[in-house]
């Protein structure tokens, strides 16, 4: 077993691998990958490829394969969410910021690299969005949903195998997701929205879009096959999809990797 946590891409990233015989090289492979993603897609680094694209120093046609793929996936997600997922920031001259899709995609890609190396039992957690693979010592991985009004408490604990869990909300990063149809207007009616998906890429991109929709977001999640969700509104009331309960543990103690 090996476990390590580092700060990359402006957030804590934790990797735990349980496979017998695993070495530090597997952990280094994951963190090296996330460092490369940060160098390419960070909207805060002046030397990133994304910043160069936003400044007009390069164009889409001459950008990297990964950049073109992310822009393609972002447009696909914009269409699939009726425009609620939009990487063009209307508050800042339509600057591109694909952070809402890059994180989940990068976690999924990191997990795929571990699986390609023959590893089967692990999790990758980046800023609270998690991809799990296999079992945790013979049992499902236990993932806590943090109380958005009390960070020391979990409102639910999920038991997950080979799936992704993503949460969008304002409790940790403040108001960073906006309704693209009302640029600059804060989202005040939902505190957090957690989505369980077949992988973290699907969970993360749809969690971001559904949160931007406000209260109707949980119904949007319900409409997508393969997704389940748990929404907490600003008043502390929970609403969840029809299949969500199947993933809920009866106890809240011992949740990982929170």
C-alpha angles and dihedrals in degrees: 000000000000131000132178139168126203137168111246135147087019093297141077114269119196127190124185122181122186102181114123114256096019113157136204090260090075092055092046090051090057096046092045088054093051090048089054091049090052092051090052105039109024112125088199099057114083090206097052120114089240092056090049089051092050091050091051094243089126131017133221093261092058096039124105125280090250092052093050090048093051091049089050093049090047092054091047090052092047089057094044092052098045091250097307090117107060125155092198107098106217089189091064108040093283092296112177116250112168094172090119091066103025096068097054092041092050093049090051091048091049090051090049090054091054091049091048087055089058098259118139112170115059148098133223116203120186115179092333097312109117141197116191127193126196122333136322103235092324097317135085117274112261114225121187125218105216121227104247089212096046116030092194092064137067121218093195138004118215127207108215138178123186095345142107129242123197131177126198121193149111101257097095108022099024122225103350102134120071137186102252089212091058104037112202095010109125120237103237107160101068126053099186142349123198121196129194113204141170085262137000094257092062093040095049101046094047093043089056093049094044092051090054088055092062119211095354089060095089090056089052089054089049089056095058116083113235096024130103127183146192119202128191116195127212090268093054096255116143126217122181141180124261096257099040097096091065089072098046121108119221091231131052099203124104099022116170147232093014 
